[in-house]
Structure formats: structure tokens, C-alpha cells
């Protein structure tokens, strides 16, 4: 049995427990996860209808040939591929390809728009909608060995990009110029795309957790923060490292050492069956103990895989337990307005032996001479 057929069957089992006769999956990433076929429909309709043992893929007509080439027009996974013309009502097409009466339809409520839900309900009269999105997110949380290898490859690639990008740091270069250099290197080294908007923040700007790179120049005696990731073969990486330009001060070194100790404590807290909250608390306790509690203003991390931010959210109130195969980031930070900020981020795989750190770029405080 292929991994995709296994995933489809898991969703079918969930439909039975939900009392749903059918599911319509419309998130492109969920469709890719369940079938292996990745398609960006842009503003057009994409949907996977699951009903009994039948799976029908609906997609823009211009993508049909590609889908048939990759999936085959009929096989044990997808029994039918239906092209949707721009003039078609896709929900009428879904109804035409469904079996019997449908009283309850499972959808991804976190993804489907209200207008889409209303159209679906209009063609399946008197039906109710239930949520299968959370179940699919939890399926995606337990990464297969092949998925882990792909995330590792993305991590290795982004570290090569960072290493080469650091060579471009020079006096008075701007944040946005360094972003351009990094994203050029990404493409040159074979990344499919940046995993998110590459972040380079210099000096006081590094105290902005979601700062936007601009024309601020790199200066002596200040922090320089890099937060970047790449997509490769459908999976992504996410890494943050903070450097100091030239000679640092005792204050900057204390901030850095505190974040590093917090990150290492959080990594040690990773253990199957323990609450995700403990990972956040392990880091936060150290940062608060050093007097920087008010300057750590975000959760410790987030799930990582086909998306750069996916289930689970790793924060101090999440009592869900860690599961084998989960991948998430650990990224504590200290952000002092007017001074600067430090964030150190690694990608973590939860194993039977604790945390496997998928990123390996050095974390000791490194001074960049310019």
C-alpha cells in the first residue's frame, strides 16, 4: 500500500467517526499530502472528493494533463480526474460526481471560505458541514522517514546559503541588499523558493521580532540577525542566527548567552509524551531568571513541514503531548528596544530518544569583522 493510499484510508476512517458520507478537501497542501499531486490553482477551484472507496480530483482544466501524467487517469488512488472550465460551477461538478444523497460533508473549516461553504451547501441541500481539517493537520504532524529526509535536505541547503551569505557582509551594506544576496544564493544552490520572506535585521532593528528589512546599514558593535528558510521538494526549513559586528559589549554578550542557554534548555525538554508547554517553559524560565522576561514576547516555536508555520503551536499553554515524528522550531529571543535583539532558532525532530536537531549551523557567538 502506498503512503498516499494509507493516508486517504485514515481520512476515510475519520469520516466514519464524524458521521460524514463524504469529504471535500480544498487546501492545495492537503490535496498534495493525500495524493502526492501538488497544484497551485491560483484563484481557480481545486478539490478532492472522498466518498466510500472513491476519490475524485477536481482541478483547473489547464492542470488536467499534468495530473493525469503524474497520477494516471484511473488507478487505486484517484479513480477520476475532472477538469473544471472557467465557465463551470465547480460545486455542481462535485455534486454530479458524488454518490447518492449526502447529508453530512467533511471540510477543512480552517481553510474553506464562507462563500465556498455556502455554494457547497446550496448544491447539497439540507446537508451539514463538519470539520476534518484538524485531523489532517494531526496526520501531517507525524512525519514519515521520507519527510524527515526532505526537511533535513532543506535544512542543509539553507545552512549553505547562510554560510555563503555571511561572506557578503561588509561595512555599510544594507539589510535589503543582504536579503537580495541570500535569495540569489538560494536559487543558485537549487532551492525551489524562499520558505518565507527572508529577514535580515541590523542594529536596533534586530529588536523587532517580525521586522521588515530596509535600508538600515550594518554597523560596528551591533547585532545582525538572519532569519531564513528554503522550500525544497515540497518541504521547508527555518533557521535564525544572530551575529555581532566587530567588538561586542558585555550587555550584548549577556543577552546572547541567555538566549543560547534558553534554547539548549528547551531542546533538552523535548520528550515524547510530555506537554509541548514544557518546551516553552524551559526556555522562558531561563530568560525570566536572567531579568529579560518582558523582552521575550512570542511563543517558543511552531510546526514545520510542508508549510513554514503549521500544527502544532508550541507555547506555554499548549498541554498537547509531543508525538514521535513531529517537527517544530525552537526559537527563543530577547528583544530590547533601542539596543537590539537576539534569536536563535533550530528545527527539531521528536524521536524516541528526545530531540534530533536537524539544523547544525554553529550557535556560539560569532563576531563578523567588516
C-alpha positions as CSV (number, residue, x, y, z in Angstrom):
1,X,0.0,0.0,0.0
2,X,1.4,3.4,-0.9
3,X,1.8,6.0,1.7
4,X,-0.8,8.2,-0.1
5,X,-3.4,5.4,-0.1
6,X,-2.7,4.8,3.6
7,X,-3.3,8.5,4.3
8,X,-6.6,8.5,2.3
9,X,-7.8,5.5,4.2
10,X,-7.0,7.2,7.5
11,X,-9.2,10.1,6.4
12,X,-12.0,7.7,5.4
13,X,-11.9,6.1,8.8
14,X,-12.2,9.6,10.4
15,X,-15.2,10.3,8.2
16,X,-17.0,7.3,9.7
17,X,-16.4,8.6,13.2
18,X,-17.6,12.0,12.1
19,X,-20.8,10.5,10.6
20,X,-19.9,12.1,7.2
21,X,-20.8,10.5,3.9
22,X,-18.2,12.5,2.0
23,X,-15.2,14.9,2.4
24,X,-14.3,17.7,0.1
25,X,-10.6,18.7,0.7
26,X,-9.8,22.0,-0.9
27,X,-6.4,23.0,0.6
28,X,-3.7,22.5,-2.0
29,X,-1.3,21.3,0.6
30,X,-3.8,18.8,2.0
31,X,-4.5,17.5,-1.5
32,X,-0.8,17.2,-2.1
33,X,-0.3,15.4,1.2
34,X,-3.1,12.9,0.5
35,X,-2.4,12.3,-3.2
36,X,1.2,13.3,-4.0
37,X,-0.1,15.8,-6.6
38,X,0.9,19.4,-5.9
39,X,-1.0,22.1,-7.7
40,X,-1.4,25.8,-7.2
41,X,-4.8,26.6,-8.6
42,X,-4.4,30.3,-8.0
43,X,-8.0,31.7,-7.9
44,X,-9.5,28.6,-9.6
45,X,-11.1,25.6,-7.9
46,X,-9.2,22.6,-6.6
47,X,-10.9,19.9,-4.6
48,X,-10.5,16.2,-3.6
49,X,-13.9,14.4,-3.1
50,X,-13.7,11.3,-0.9
51,X,-16.8,9.1,-0.7
52,X,-16.8,5.4,0.2
53,X,-13.8,4.0,-1.6
54,X,-13.9,6.5,-4.4
55,X,-11.6,9.5,-4.8
56,X,-12.2,12.2,-7.4
57,X,-9.8,15.0,-8.1
58,X,-11.3,18.3,-9.4
59,X,-8.8,20.9,-10.7
60,X,-8.5,23.6,-13.4
61,X,-8.7,22.1,-16.9
62,X,-5.3,23.5,-17.7
63,X,-3.8,21.3,-15.0
64,X,-5.6,18.1,-16.0
65,X,-2.9,16.8,-18.4
66,X,-0.2,17.3,-15.7
67,X,-2.4,15.4,-13.1
68,X,-3.1,12.5,-15.5
69,X,0.6,12.3,-16.3
70,X,1.6,12.2,-12.6
71,X,-1.3,10.2,-11.2
72,X,-2.8,8.3,-14.1
73,X,-6.4,9.0,-15.1
74,X,-7.7,6.0,-13.1
75,X,-5.9,3.9,-10.5
76,X,-6.3,2.7,-7.0
77,X,-5.6,6.1,-5.6
78,X,-7.6,8.5,-7.7
79,X,-10.5,7.0,-9.7
80,X,-11.3,10.1,-11.7
81,X,-9.8,13.4,-12.6
82,X,-12.3,16.1,-13.6
83,X,-11.2,19.3,-15.3
84,X,-13.1,22.5,-14.3
85,X,-13.5,25.1,-17.0
86,X,-13.6,28.8,-16.1
87,X,-17.2,28.9,-17.0
88,X,-18.2,25.8,-14.9
89,X,-19.8,25.9,-11.5
90,X,-17.3,23.6,-9.7
91,X,-19.8,22.7,-6.9
92,X,-22.3,21.5,-9.5
93,X,-19.5,19.3,-10.9
94,X,-18.8,17.9,-7.4
95,X,-22.5,17.1,-7.0
96,X,-22.6,15.4,-10.4
97,X,-19.7,13.2,-9.4
98,X,-20.9,12.2,-5.9
99,X,-22.8,9.1,-5.0
100,X,-26.3,9.1,-3.6
101,X,-27.6,11.6,-1.0
102,X,-25.1,13.4,1.1
103,X,-26.4,14.6,4.5
104,X,-23.0,15.4,6.1
105,X,-19.9,16.7,4.4
106,X,-16.4,17.0,6.0
107,X,-14.4,20.1,5.0
108,X,-11.4,21.9,6.3
109,X,-13.1,24.7,8.2
110,X,-9.8,26.5,8.8
111,X,-9.3,26.8,5.1
112,X,-12.7,26.9,3.3
113,X,-14.2,30.4,2.7
114,X,-17.7,31.3,3.8
115,X,-18.7,31.9,0.2
116,X,-17.4,28.5,-0.8
117,X,-19.2,26.8,2.1
118,X,-22.4,28.5,1.1
119,X,-22.0,27.3,-2.5
120,X,-21.3,23.8,-1.4
121,X,-24.4,23.8,0.9
122,X,-26.6,25.1,-2.0
123,X,-25.9,22.1,-4.2
124,X,-26.0,19.6,-1.4
125,X,-29.3,20.7,0.1
126,X,-30.1,20.1,3.7
127,X,-26.5,18.9,4.3
128,X,-24.4,19.9,7.3
129,X,-20.6,20.6,7.3
130,X,-18.2,19.1,9.8
131,X,-14.5,19.7,10.3
132,X,-11.8,17.2,9.2
133,X,-9.1,19.8,8.9
134,X,-7.8,19.3,12.4
135,X,-7.5,15.6,11.8
136,X,-5.5,16.2,8.6
137,X,-3.2,18.6,10.5
138,X,-2.5,16.0,13.1
139,X,-1.8,13.4,10.4
140,X,0.7,15.8,8.9
141,X,2.3,16.3,12.3
142,X,3.6,12.8,12.4
143,X,6.3,12.9,9.7
144,X,7.4,9.8,7.8
145,X,11.0,8.9,7.4
146,X,11.0,10.3,3.8
147,X,9.5,13.6,5.0
148,X,12.3,13.9,7.7
149,X,14.9,13.4,5.0
150,X,13.3,16.1,2.9
151,X,13.3,18.5,5.8
152,X,16.9,17.7,6.6
153,X,17.8,18.4,2.9
154,X,16.1,21.8,3.1
155,X,17.9,22.5,6.4
156,X,21.3,21.6,4.9
157,X,20.6,23.8,1.9
158,X,19.7,26.8,3.9
159,X,22.8,26.5,6.0
160,X,24.9,26.5,2.9
161,X,23.1,29.7,1.8
162,X,23.7,31.3,5.2
163,X,27.4,30.4,5.2
164,X,27.9,31.9,1.7
165,X,25.7,34.9,2.5
166,X,27.9,35.8,5.5
167,X,30.7,36.4,3.1
168,X,28.7,39.2,1.6
169,X,28.6,41.2,4.9
170,X,30.7,44.3,4.6
171,X,30.7,47.8,6.0
172,X,27.6,49.9,5.3
173,X,25.8,47.1,3.3
174,X,22.1,47.4,3.9
175,X,19.6,44.8,5.2
176,X,17.7,44.6,1.9
177,X,21.0,44.2,0.0
178,X,21.8,41.2,2.1
179,X,18.3,39.8,1.6
180,X,18.9,40.1,-2.2
181,X,22.2,38.3,-1.9
182,X,20.7,35.5,0.2
183,X,17.8,34.9,-2.1
184,X,20.0,34.8,-5.2
185,X,22.2,32.3,-3.5
186,X,19.1,30.2,-2.6
187,X,18.2,29.9,-6.3
188,X,21.8,29.3,-7.4
189,X,22.1,26.4,-5.0
190,X,18.8,24.8,-6.1
191,X,16.1,25.9,-3.7
192,X,12.6,25.9,-5.1
193,X,11.8,29.2,-3.3
194,X,12.4,31.0,0.0
195,X,10.2,29.4,2.7
196,X,9.1,32.9,3.7
197,X,10.2,36.5,3.4
198,X,13.9,36.4,4.2
199,X,14.7,38.6,7.2
200,X,18.0,40.4,7.8
201,X,17.9,43.0,10.6
202,X,20.7,45.2,11.8
203,X,21.4,47.1,15.0
204,X,18.3,48.3,16.8
205,X,16.1,46.7,14.1
206,X,17.0,43.3,15.4
207,X,14.8,44.0,18.4
208,X,11.8,43.7,16.1
209,X,10.8,40.0,16.0
210,X,9.0,40.5,12.7
211,X,11.0,43.4,11.4
212,X,11.0,44.3,7.7
213,X,14.4,44.6,6.1
214,X,15.1,48.0,4.7
215,X,18.0,50.4,4.1
216,X,19.5,50.3,7.5
217,X,23.2,49.7,7.2
218,X,25.4,47.2,9.1
219,X,27.4,49.0,11.8
220,X,30.3,48.1,14.2
221,X,29.4,46.9,17.7
222,X,25.8,45.9,16.8
223,X,23.8,42.7,16.3
224,X,23.0,41.4,12.9
225,X,20.1,38.9,12.8
226,X,19.4,36.4,9.9
227,X,16.1,34.5,9.7
228,X,15.7,32.5,6.6
229,X,14.4,29.2,5.1
230,X,14.0,27.4,1.8
231,X,11.5,25.2,0.1
232,X,13.0,22.1,-1.5
233,X,10.9,19.2,-2.9
234,X,7.8,20.3,-1.1
235,X,9.3,20.7,2.4
236,X,10.9,23.7,4.1
237,X,13.5,24.7,6.6
238,X,13.6,27.7,9.0
239,X,16.7,28.9,10.8
240,X,17.7,32.0,12.8
241,X,21.2,33.0,13.8
242,X,22.4,36.3,15.3
243,X,25.9,37.7,14.9
244,X,27.7,40.7,16.3
245,X,29.7,43.0,14.1
246,X,33.2,43.6,15.4
247,X,33.6,44.0,19.1
248,X,30.6,43.4,21.3
249,X,29.7,44.8,24.7
250,X,29.2,42.9,27.9
251,X,25.4,43.7,27.6
252,X,25.1,42.2,24.1
253,X,27.1,39.1,25.2
254,X,24.9,38.6,28.2
255,X,21.8,38.8,26.1
256,X,23.2,36.3,23.6
257,X,24.4,33.8,26.2
258,X,21.0,33.9,27.9
259,X,19.2,33.1,24.7
260,X,21.6,30.3,23.9
261,X,21.1,28.7,27.3
262,X,17.4,29.0,27.0
263,X,17.4,27.4,23.6
264,X,19.5,24.5,24.8
265,X,17.2,24.0,27.8
266,X,14.2,23.9,25.5
267,X,15.8,21.3,23.3
268,X,16.5,19.2,26.3
269,X,12.8,19.4,27.3
270,X,11.7,17.6,24.1
271,X,10.4,14.2,25.0
272,X,7.6,12.0,23.6
273,X,4.5,12.1,25.8
274,X,5.4,15.4,27.6
275,X,3.4,18.6,27.1
276,X,4.5,21.0,24.4
277,X,4.1,23.7,27.0
278,X,7.2,22.3,28.8
279,X,9.4,23.3,25.9
280,X,8.3,26.9,26.1
281,X,8.5,27.0,29.9
282,X,12.1,25.6,29.9
283,X,13.3,28.5,27.8
284,X,11.2,31.1,29.4
285,X,12.3,30.2,32.9
286,X,15.9,30.9,32.0
287,X,15.2,34.2,30.2
288,X,13.0,35.4,33.1
289,X,15.6,34.3,35.6
290,X,18.2,36.5,33.8
291,X,15.9,39.5,34.0
292,X,14.8,39.6,30.4
293,X,11.3,38.1,30.8
294,X,9.5,41.1,29.4
295,X,11.6,41.1,26.3
296,X,10.7,37.5,25.2
297,X,7.4,38.3,23.5
298,X,6.4,35.3,21.4
299,X,5.9,31.5,21.6
300,X,8.9,29.2,21.6
301,X,8.1,27.7,18.2
302,X,5.8,26.3,15.5
303,X,5.3,23.2,13.5
304,X,7.3,22.8,10.3
305,X,6.9,20.7,7.2
306,X,5.0,21.4,4.0
307,X,4.4,24.8,5.5
308,X,6.8,27.0,7.4
309,X,4.1,27.5,10.1
310,X,1.9,24.5,10.7
311,X,0.4,22.5,13.5
312,X,1.3,22.5,16.4
313,X,1.8,25.8,18.0
314,X,4.4,25.4,20.7
315,X,3.6,27.8,23.6
316,X,3.3,27.8,27.3
317,X,-0.4,27.0,27.4
318,X,-0.4,24.1,25.0
319,X,-0.8,20.9,27.0
320,X,-0.9,18.6,24.0
321,X,1.8,16.0,24.2
322,X,4.7,15.6,21.9
323,X,4.5,12.8,19.4
324,X,7.2,10.8,17.6
325,X,7.7,12.2,14.1
326,X,6.7,15.7,14.9
327,X,8.9,18.5,13.6
328,X,8.8,22.0,15.1
329,X,11.1,25.0,15.6
330,X,12.6,26.1,18.9
331,X,13.4,29.9,18.7
332,X,13.7,31.8,21.9
333,X,14.6,35.5,21.7
334,X,15.3,38.6,23.7
335,X,14.4,42.0,22.1
336,X,15.4,45.2,23.9
337,X,14.1,48.3,22.1
338,X,16.8,50.7,21.1
339,X,19.5,48.2,21.8
340,X,18.9,45.1,19.6
341,X,17.7,41.6,19.7
342,X,18.9,38.0,19.7
343,X,17.0,35.0,18.4
344,X,18.5,31.5,17.9
345,X,16.3,29.0,16.0
346,X,16.7,25.4,15.2
347,X,14.4,22.8,13.5
348,X,13.7,19.9,15.9
349,X,12.5,16.3,15.1
350,X,10.9,14.5,18.0
351,X,12.2,10.9,18.4
352,X,12.1,8.1,20.9
353,X,15.4,9.5,22.2
354,X,14.4,13.1,22.6
355,X,15.2,15.9,20.2
356,X,17.0,15.3,16.9
357,X,18.3,18.8,15.9
358,X,18.0,19.0,12.1
359,X,19.9,22.3,11.8
360,X,23.6,22.3,12.7
361,X,24.9,25.8,11.9
362,X,27.2,26.9,14.8
363,X,25.5,28.7,17.7
364,X,28.4,30.2,19.7
365,X,28.5,34.0,19.5
366,X,30.4,34.8,16.3
367,X,31.9,38.2,15.5
368,X,31.9,39.3,11.9
369,X,34.8,41.6,11.0
370,X,34.0,44.1,8.3
